[in-house]
Amino acid sequence: MMLIGANLTRTYTTAQLAGEGPAKLGALHFSYDGKVYKFVLFNNGVGNVAAVDGNMAYIYAVSGASAGQTTTVTMDLTDTQEIGAGKFMSVPADGEYCWIQVKGIATLTTALTAGADGDPLTPTGASDGTLDVTADVTSPNCGYAIDASAKIVFLDCPL
C-alpha cells in the first residue's frame, strides 16, 4: 500500500492513521526526493532499548521467531538477526507505531561504528542504533556510507 501525505515525524498508538488516510503495517510513503518510508511497530526489546530519532532500527526477530516479517522493529540489536530496517523519523514508545526511512540519502544521529566513504554498511558488529562497515558477503548490507564523518548514508533496507 502506498500512502500520500503522511506525517513522517509523528508516532501513533494504533495502526490507523486518523486524518491521514487508511494505512496498515508495512504501508509505504514515496517522497518526491526519492526517499521511501515505511509504517512499522516499535518494540523496545528484551534490553528495553528506547528509540532515538535519527538512529537505525533493526528488524525485530528474537531467535528468528519473527523471520519473514519486516513490520516490527527495535533498536535492541540483540533481539534481531542483524538486519537493518531503516532510520527512525521520531521517538516511538514501546508498542507504538511510527515511520522509518528505508531507502534514500539520510543523515544519522549517531556516528557509524567504523567506515569510510563508499563502504557497505551492516548492523553486524555495530552497537544499538548504529551501523558498521562490512566486507563479509554473509553480513546483511542495508546501505552505503556517502560521507562517513558527517554520518550521511544511502539506505537500502528491505521493504
HUDACOR-V981575 format. One record per helix or strand. SS is the DSSP state (alpha for helix, beta for strand). FROM is the first residue (numbers start at 1). TO is the last residue. If there is no record, write none. Layout:
ss=[SS	SS]
from=[FROM	FROM]
to=[TO	TO]
//
This chain:
ss=[beta	beta	beta	beta	beta	alpha	beta	alpha	beta	beta	beta	beta	beta	alpha	beta]
from=[2	12	28	36	56	62	72	77	80	97	120	132	143	148	152]
to=[2	12	30	42	60	64	74	79	88	107	122	133	147	150	156]
//
